């Protein structure tokens, strides 16, 4: 059985990060930001990918 991972919408993630939705859309288009997946016509983010990306950002700032 596949593991169940929490998927969040672009709106939910933008709210959590305190960013405009358009910023997440641009990051997705450019291939930057947290890894996104398409479910039909909808963009979703795996919470584990978001956490990993946030960890990478904090490590990059410290370097």
Secondary structure, DSSP 8 states (H G I E B T S, - for coil): ------EEEHHHHHHHHT--HHHHHHHHHHT-SS--EEETTEEEEEHHHHHHHHHHHHHHHH-
